Amino acid sequence: MSGLLDRILSYIANVPHIVEQGTSGIWTYRKWSDGTAECWGKTTQSKSFGAWGNIYSADLSPVSFPTGLFIDTPIITGAFRSGANGCSGLCATNFSKTSTGDAIVLRGTSVSGSFSFTKSYYAVGKWK
């Protein structure tokens, strides 16, 4: 019976578990015992559209991850909501282990004025 108990205890000891969690700025984050790090957050910015060839775009500023959370560029998933009808796509550029990078919202027709954009992000990578 002790062999079975030893195997069960060994299995439990190796199941990934949270070793640190908290908040930093817009982010809620977790560090897991297996080296995985994840964070999620939401921010709102007001921007105007500008011409980009035959397409109109609004460039949204990057958001920094919690300091030192990732040792390499994480996988980032993003979504946005906007007060500007006819928007599509959220393209991220220049993302890295320290920030979400720029986000670009596109639309096919011109529109004037400033619009509110709410970006939601989830990122997962390694902390060790």
Residue, then its C-alpha position, 0 to 999 in steps of 0.5 A: m500500500s505504501g508504494l501506491l501512496d508514494r506514487i499518488l504523493s509524487y503525482i500530486a507534487n508534480v501537478p502544476h499549481i499557482v506559485e504567485q498571483g496578483t495585479s499590476g496596472i491593468w493586469t491580473y497575472r499568475k505564475w505556475s510551478d511549471g514555469t507558465a505565466e499568464c496575464w489578462g487585462k482590459t484598457t480603453q483609449s480614445k483615437s481617431f482614424g487616419a488614411w492608410g492607403n485605401i484603408y483607414s486605421a486607428d493606431l492603439s498604444p501598446v500596454s506594458f506587461p507586469t515587469g519581468l513576467f515573461i522571459d520570452t515573447p508570450i502568445i497574445t490574444g486580443a479583442f476590441r470594442s469600439g464606438a466606431n461602426g464598421c471596424s474590423g480586425l485587431c492587428a498587433t505589431n512589435f509585441s514582445k516579452t515586455s508589451t502587447g505591441d501596437a494594435i491597429v483597428l481597420r475600417g474601409t471608409s473614412v470617418s471623423g472624430s475620436f472614438s473610444f476603443t476598449k482592448s482586452y488581452y490574454a497572454v501566456g508564456k514562460w516566467k522561468 
